[in-house]
Amino acid sequence: MERERKLIEEIQSALPEFVQACKAKDGDFVLMHQDVFAPKLGDYELLLLGKAIKYAGLMGKEVGIIPSPRLLPEGRPLFRDRDPLPGRN
């Protein structure tokens, strides 16, 4: 329980907007843009991403990652022909 308490305190301090989204009653998932956690900023960013996902699970939420609007090798948009989150209406 001590580890869980420390995780919750760290996420509440580092990611207050994410905590607010996880506490919202109007959905069962939280969406984040992939660039929120940039690996080029160091290993801590990846560790924080993992902790954020764990926190969301403790709050009963699923986490979805929204990719950057990049092009595929053929030059077409990544999600031109389909919903990036199928099954979510």
C-alpha positions as CSV (number, residue, x, y, z in Angstrom):
1,M,0.0,0.0,0.0
2,E,2.9,2.3,0.6
3,R,4.1,1.9,-3.0
4,E,0.6,2.7,-4.3
5,R,0.4,5.8,-2.0
6,K,3.7,7.1,-3.3
7,L,2.7,6.4,-6.9
8,I,-0.5,8.4,-6.4
9,E,1.3,11.3,-4.7
10,E,3.9,11.5,-7.5
11,I,1.3,11.5,-10.3
12,Q,-0.9,14.0,-8.5
13,S,2.2,16.3,-8.2
14,A,3.7,15.8,-11.7
15,L,0.5,15.4,-13.8
16,P,-2.4,17.4,-12.3
17,E,-4.4,17.6,-15.5
18,F,-4.1,13.8,-16.0
19,V,-5.3,13.2,-12.5
20,Q,-8.3,15.5,-13.2
21,A,-9.1,13.5,-16.4
22,C,-8.8,10.2,-14.5
23,K,-11.3,11.5,-11.8
24,A,-13.9,12.6,-14.4
25,K,-17.1,10.7,-14.1
26,D,-18.1,11.1,-17.8
27,G,-16.0,8.3,-19.3
28,D,-14.1,5.1,-18.8
29,F,-11.0,6.1,-20.6
30,V,-8.4,8.9,-20.9
31,L,-6.7,9.9,-24.1
32,M,-3.2,11.3,-24.2
33,H,-1.2,12.6,-27.1
34,Q,2.0,10.6,-27.7
35,D,4.2,13.7,-27.5
36,V,3.2,14.4,-23.9
37,F,5.9,11.9,-22.9
38,A,8.9,12.5,-25.1
39,P,11.6,9.8,-24.7
40,K,14.2,12.3,-25.9
41,L,13.7,14.0,-22.6
42,G,15.1,11.0,-20.7
43,D,14.2,7.8,-19.1
44,Y,12.2,9.6,-16.4
45,E,9.6,10.5,-19.1
46,L,9.0,6.9,-19.9
47,L,8.9,5.9,-16.3
48,L,6.3,8.6,-15.7
49,L,4.3,7.3,-18.6
50,G,4.2,3.9,-17.1
51,K,3.2,5.3,-13.7
52,A,0.5,7.4,-15.3
53,I,-1.0,4.3,-17.0
54,K,-0.8,2.4,-13.6
55,Y,-2.5,5.4,-11.9
56,A,-5.3,5.4,-14.5
57,G,-5.8,1.7,-13.9
58,L,-6.1,2.3,-10.1
59,M,-8.8,4.9,-10.9
60,G,-10.7,2.4,-13.1
61,K,-9.7,4.1,-16.4
62,E,-8.3,2.8,-19.7
63,V,-5.6,4.8,-21.4
64,G,-5.5,5.6,-25.2
65,I,-2.5,7.1,-26.9
66,I,-3.2,9.5,-29.9
67,P,-0.4,9.4,-32.5
68,S,1.0,12.5,-34.1
69,P,-0.5,13.4,-37.4
70,R,2.3,11.8,-39.4
71,L,2.3,10.4,-42.9
72,L,2.7,6.8,-43.8
73,P,5.6,5.8,-46.1
74,E,3.1,6.1,-49.1
75,G,2.5,9.7,-48.1
76,R,-1.0,9.3,-46.9
77,P,-2.3,10.3,-43.5
78,L,-2.1,7.7,-40.8
79,F,-5.9,7.6,-40.0
80,R,-7.4,8.7,-43.3
81,D,-9.7,5.8,-43.8
82,R,-10.5,4.6,-40.3
83,D,-11.3,5.7,-36.8
84,P,-8.1,5.7,-34.7
85,L,-10.1,4.2,-31.8
86,P,-12.4,1.6,-33.3
87,G,-15.4,0.7,-31.2
88,R,-15.5,4.0,-29.3
89,N,-18.5,6.2,-30.1
